[in-house]
Amino acid sequence: MKQIEHLQDQIVERLKLYLPSVAYVGGFPSKPEEFDLANFKMSALVHYSGARYASDNDLNHTTQSRIMRFAIALSLTSLEGEHGAYSVLERCRAALQNFPLAGASPLMLEREDLVEHAPNIWRWQMEVRCQARSISDHQGPRRPVPPISRQKD
């Protein structure tokens, strides 16, 4: 399993523990236009939204730091109440803030925003991030290491 899928699956499973049974929780579908929310009062769809990379060593980029972002797209039919947006946002926050992931750092909350409001639907998006390692398949040629001078004074 790829790193992105492995981390996304952990986020999905964590949300399933915290969100009510009336919610559909899963990875964002490959063909969103075919996904029908009509049978659910709410949904939480998780998807990878990108990464930033940083080098740990200017001479060798075999391993790099990878700050990975995931978005949770929430669709709800009400704003308040037990199954409303405010309650669900708090449940998501409680579920994900500092949640330790296998293969990455604990999750950090980035933001949550109201994306859209239409009749009978509220759409929110929550973003989280974690830090993981990116390891190159190509190790490259060995670079010369300058000798360390060990002269006595």
Sequence and secondary structure as in RCSB ss.txt:
>XXXX:A:sequence
MKQIEHLQDQIVERLKLYLPSVAYVGGFPSKPEEFDLANFKMSALVHYSGARYASDNDLNHTTQSRIMRFAIALS
LTSLEGEHGAYSVLERCRAALQNFPLAGASPLMLEREDLVEHAPNIWRWQMEVRCQARSISDHQGPRRPVPPISR
QKD
>XXXX:A:secstr
  HHHHHHHHHHHHHHHHS TTEEEEE  SSGGG   TT SEEEEEEEEEEEEEES SS  SEEEEEEEEEEEEE
ES SSSTTSHHHHHHHHHHHHTT   TTS   EEEEEEEEEEETTEEEEEEEEEEEEEEE S             
   
